Amino acid sequence: MHATSVRYQVTIKQTGESFPCSPEESLLAGMARLGRRGIPVGCLNGGCGVCKVRLLRGEAQKLGPVSRAHVTVDEELAGYSLACRVAPQCEIELEVAGKMQKPFFKGFVFQTGQVPTK
């Protein structure tokens, strides 16, 4: 029986939102398990690069290979990885490298009552 109750807090810098994540699950799985939004979700196996993040504080363990088309060696040295391919080893603060969807902006209406158009 090798179950762990250890959970580390993972904070998304752009939103200030945080969630607990086990050192045995990816950062992306921890966020998704709680129904959180913030890190974009794509293929879930390191091939699409949608969930690219930069670790600002903390350490993460690699869970598998990452496509060099999405995270170069230089980027990895600067703290970038894919959230689907790393697990926390302590508390982590990260920033989403790609475009974040902020659910509270969906359906936003200006004071004039007009929905913005392009």
HUVEN-V583826 format. One record per backbone hydrogen bond with DSSP energy under -1.0 kcal/mol. NH is the residue of the N-H (numbers start at 1). CO is the residue of the C=O. Records with the same first field share a line. If there is no record, write none. Layout:
NH=CO, CO
This chain:
8=21
10=19
11=92
12=17
13=94
16=12
19=10
21=8
25=22
27=86
28=83
30=26
31=27
32=28
33=29
35=32
36=31
52=49
53=81
54=95
55=79
56=93
57=93
61=87
63=85
67=46
70=67
71=67
76=72
77=73
78=74
79=76
80=75
81=53
83=51
85=82
87=61
89=59
92=9
93=57
94=11
95=54
97=52
105=102
108=105
110=114
113=110
